[in-house]
């Protein structure tokens, strides 16, 4: 009995030992399988790290090249397109600061060739009454009076439509010379002189001389042809800027394309592409913002470094006019970057984005249900092809932006608003038969589960 019990106890102990041994074997097998799975995942994680690293590098390069791309496109377009250049410079003809600066320059040039005593003695007796009448209201010594008279006539001319026409013609004829000036050689009405881009005002002086003759100062016709320069831009480092301009001119078209390809490559290479798109869009916008700040700083430095004989208000007007479209490009890139980042974020699966999307679809669905519109087959069709319709709206918006002639930030915002309205129309027409309004008791909106009796 005792032996049997002992034998039975030994047998039971052996069975427990076998069970424990099989349990340990299973655990070891599971651990080995887990280790094997981790070893298989390790190369994938390493691959993801490499992809992410290259994606970050590409996006950063795109952000760094954004300011240079904007400057390259602006400089190439401004100098390479005559109509664009004339359109840019045309408003300066009606700028009061430019008009006053040109009048002062013309007056000084004329007065350098006027000998007052000889001039008055050579006035014909018949013309003296008209000259006396013209100079009569002017106070001060006779030299000062004649100078004021010349300035008045010059200012009257530069304020006329004739000067605006002449200014446009000068800039159109001088466009090729501007290109030569920025590439290092001069000639024509615009040239590079002592590190300055200047315009020869000889045609304006001729017109003022004729106006002086018409006002009674007939001896002004004897003044020889006067060449006087009006400075468009001056800088101690303009010689270095020429080299940079030549480089930007060569890559003016390809650099923006390269920047866009780098940004797109970084997004496509990233593991989390939506997050990469948001980051790339914001970094490109930040790069454009850096360029805007740099323009503001350079403007102050440039104006502070001008010679004393250069009109500060006129120089500021010229600078602001020349970089007007560059500043427009900066605002455009910033606006577009923010819109792309916002769109990518809203189409994601984050908690906040999900809530916004739920409010969007629920609100539009509630409006559709409240209006009582029965869409029937149309709503069912739109529901089936909704994704394609949404992408069609996005593609059309992008195409409009690309074919628009020099879009601005305002144009970009309006295109985005119209695209948003189109998406709202698609959402409104998307009807799969699910009610969206709350029940009569003011409970939560009815969903698919609410249709079930359970």
PyMOL commands that set and color helices and strands:
alter all, ss='L'
color gray80, all
select helices_A, chain A and resi 2-80+82-94+96-111+116-121+125-136+142-158+161-183+202-214+218-222+238-250+254-269+273-304+312-322+324-346+351-371+377-384+386-403+409-429+448-451
alter helices_A, ss='H'
color red, helices_A
select strands_A, chain A and resi 190-192+196-200+229-234
alter strands_A, ss='S'
color yellow, strands_A
deselect
rebuild
show_as cartoon
